[in-house]
């Protein structure tokens, strides 16, 4: 259970990195008016890592690690996954490139806000492993 916890905790850094890469690529695409080649790959990486994170979190819940604070964390993270997938579907259905890029940008931004809120819900700092009040 300890290694599952550390995998779950450490994966957040890859998710944050994928989110940052996605935001940069999407902003560049919006600035140029057309998607960059890497647009779908980086946004899919973000969503895929987020899915993996939820699976690891479910493993922790099944393993008995569910406190009141973790319930808020769980809700925020599930909402982040729903937002990421829903906006990805909406972006794929977009009529033009600009709308697709903007939809993906909004989705990743909202998901990232939910992720930050979810991390803080368990009393952790976003970039550290100590509680937010200590780190």
C-alpha positions as CSV (number, residue, x, y, z in Angstrom):
1,X,0.0,0.0,0.0
2,X,2.9,2.3,0.7
3,X,4.3,2.0,-2.8
4,X,0.9,2.6,-4.3
5,X,0.6,5.8,-2.2
6,X,4.1,7.0,-3.3
7,X,3.2,6.3,-7.0
8,X,0.0,8.2,-6.6
9,X,1.7,11.1,-4.9
10,X,4.6,11.2,-7.4
11,X,2.5,11.0,-10.5
12,X,1.0,14.4,-9.8
13,X,4.3,16.0,-10.9
14,X,4.0,14.3,-14.4
15,X,0.4,15.4,-14.6
16,X,1.3,19.0,-13.7
17,X,4.1,18.8,-16.3
18,X,1.7,17.5,-19.0
19,X,-0.8,20.2,-18.1
20,X,1.9,22.9,-18.5
21,X,3.1,21.5,-21.8
22,X,-0.5,21.3,-23.0
23,X,-1.2,24.9,-22.0
24,X,1.9,26.1,-23.8
25,X,1.1,24.1,-27.0
26,X,-2.5,25.2,-27.0
27,X,-1.6,28.9,-26.4
28,X,0.9,28.7,-29.2
29,X,-1.7,27.2,-31.5
30,X,-4.2,29.9,-30.6
31,X,-1.5,32.5,-31.3
32,X,-0.7,31.1,-34.7
33,X,-4.3,30.3,-35.5
34,X,-3.9,26.6,-36.1
35,X,-3.1,23.6,-34.0
36,X,0.5,22.5,-33.6
37,X,1.5,19.0,-34.5
38,X,1.9,18.0,-30.8
39,X,-1.5,19.4,-29.7
40,X,-3.5,16.1,-29.6
41,X,-0.5,14.2,-28.2
42,X,0.1,16.5,-25.2
43,X,-3.5,16.8,-24.4
44,X,-4.1,13.1,-24.6
45,X,-1.0,12.5,-22.4
46,X,-2.5,14.8,-19.8
47,X,-5.8,13.0,-19.9
48,X,-4.2,9.6,-19.9
49,X,-2.0,10.4,-16.9
50,X,-5.0,11.8,-15.1
51,X,-6.9,8.6,-15.8
52,X,-4.0,6.6,-14.4
53,X,-3.9,8.8,-11.3
54,X,-7.6,8.1,-10.6
55,X,-7.0,4.4,-11.0
56,X,-4.2,4.6,-8.4
57,X,-6.5,6.6,-6.2
58,X,-9.2,4.0,-6.4
59,X,-6.6,1.4,-5.4
60,X,-5.9,3.5,-2.3
61,X,-9.6,3.8,-1.5
62,X,-10.1,0.1,-1.9
63,X,-7.0,-0.4,0.3
64,X,-8.7,1.5,3.1
65,X,-7.2,4.9,2.8
66,X,-10.3,7.1,2.9
67,X,-10.5,10.0,5.4
68,X,-12.9,12.9,5.4
69,X,-10.3,15.0,3.7
70,X,-9.6,12.3,1.1
71,X,-13.4,12.3,0.2
72,X,-13.1,15.9,-0.9
73,X,-9.9,15.1,-2.7
74,X,-11.6,12.2,-4.5
75,X,-14.6,14.3,-5.6
76,X,-12.4,17.1,-6.9
77,X,-10.2,14.6,-8.9
78,X,-13.2,12.8,-10.4
79,X,-14.6,16.1,-11.5
80,X,-11.2,17.0,-13.0
81,X,-11.3,13.8,-15.1
82,X,-14.9,14.4,-16.2
83,X,-13.9,17.9,-17.3
84,X,-10.9,16.7,-19.1
85,X,-12.8,14.0,-21.0
86,X,-15.9,16.1,-21.7
87,X,-13.9,19.0,-23.1
88,X,-11.8,16.6,-25.2
89,X,-15.0,15.2,-26.7
90,X,-16.4,18.7,-27.4
91,X,-13.1,19.8,-28.9
92,X,-13.1,16.8,-31.3
93,X,-16.6,17.9,-32.5
94,X,-15.5,21.5,-33.0
95,X,-16.2,23.0,-36.4
96,X,-12.9,24.9,-36.7
97,X,-9.4,24.8,-35.3
98,X,-9.7,27.9,-33.2
99,X,-12.8,26.5,-31.4
100,X,-11.1,23.1,-30.8
101,X,-8.0,24.8,-29.4
102,X,-10.0,27.1,-27.1
103,X,-12.1,24.2,-25.9
104,X,-9.1,22.1,-25.0
105,X,-7.4,25.1,-23.3
106,X,-10.5,25.8,-21.2
107,X,-10.8,22.1,-20.3
108,X,-7.2,21.7,-19.2
109,X,-7.3,25.0,-17.3
110,X,-10.5,23.9,-15.4
111,X,-9.1,20.4,-14.8
112,X,-5.9,21.9,-13.5
113,X,-7.8,24.2,-11.1
114,X,-9.7,21.2,-9.8
115,X,-6.5,19.2,-9.4
116,X,-4.9,22.0,-7.4
117,X,-8.0,22.3,-5.2
118,X,-8.0,18.5,-4.8
119,X,-4.4,18.5,-3.7
120,X,-5.0,21.3,-1.2
121,X,-8.1,19.5,0.1
122,X,-5.9,16.9,1.7
123,X,-3.7,19.5,3.2
124,X,-0.8,19.1,0.8
125,X,1.2,21.7,-1.1
126,X,0.9,21.4,-4.9
127,X,4.7,21.0,-5.4
128,X,5.7,19.5,-2.1
129,X,5.0,16.4,-0.1
130,X,4.5,18.2,3.2
131,X,1.2,19.7,4.3
132,X,0.6,23.1,2.7
133,X,0.9,24.8,6.1
134,X,4.3,23.3,6.7
135,X,5.8,23.4,3.1
